[in-house]
Every structure is written in structure tokens, then in C-alpha cells.
Amino acid sequence: MSLFIAGRAPANSWMGHYRTGLAMLFSGLFHGLAVLMVGLSLTTFLGGLAEPGSELISLVVKAINTLVIALAMYELGLGVGKEYASEEAGGDIFQNMRRTITRFVGTVCIALVLEALIMIIKYSQLDLAGNLYYPVAILLGCAFLLLALGGFLALTRTSESHSA
């Protein structure tokens, strides 16, 4: 029981090595996916430029959307690597979690809003106004996510000030 303080195993135990190894695996996976998505975004954008009749605005919006998702993957990889693979004395856990969660949720909200805007533009160009429920639902979900993030930050503010 004394080996596990606040849910963490000592770094020199087999459980600590296992946790660190798995964290590095997932962090590397998320970073690899981020790099893959950046490459996919670039090839899709450059391939679309080579095609005659492709709309530049649509290509740019798709590329930005994919890059924002890649940024979210990168942030997730950083958060996993920092939280689970670092030593216990690596800093204040509340501050690290607040920062990581805030960056990740912010990036996800940006991706959701961009996706909703793409859907609104697409549906308005194709005269499919009946399908506008989907982007509105995405925007409402994003608003709820931001409200939940604000609640999380407000509730953890006291923990941060007590631990500092």
C-alpha cells in the first residue's frame, strides 16, 4: 500500500516501468498519428490543387480541419507522455492536468466548429437546408463541452491554489 502514493508506482518498480513503457507507446502512437495526418493533409491539399475544377476554399478548409485534428492528436500525445511517463517530482499534477485538458478540449472544440462550418457551407450550397440539424447539434455539443471545461476549471481552481 505504501508503494503506491496517489495512484503512482515508484519508477524503479516493475509497475513503474510498465506504466512508463505503456505511456511512451501511447504517446508515440498519438505523435505518429499526428505526423501521418499532417502528411495526409498536405497530400490531399496538393493533390486537390493539381485537379482542374477543384475549389480552393474547400481544399483549404479540409486541410485546416485535418491539421487541427492532427494538433489534437499531438496535444494528446504530449499530455499522455508528460502525465504518465514523468517522475513524481515533475511538477504540480493539478496544474499539469488543467493545462493539458484545457489545451486538448480547446483543440477539439476548434475541430468541431470547423466541421460544423464545413457542413453548413456544404448544405447551403447543395440546397439541403433540412440537414442543418447536424451542424447545429455539433455546435451545441461544442458549447456544452466548453461549459463543462469552464466548470472543470472553476472546480479545480481551489485545488490548484491549495497545492501551490
Secondary structure, DSSP 4 states (H G I P E B T S, - for coil): -TT-BTTB--TTSHHHHHHHHHHHHHHHHHHHHHHHHHHHHHHHHHHHHHSTT--HHHHHHHHHHHHHHHHHHHHHHHHHHHHHHS-TTSS-HHHHHHHHHHHHHHHHHHHHHHHHHHHHHHHHHTT-GGGGHHHHHHHHHHHHHHHHHHHHHHHHHHHHHHH-
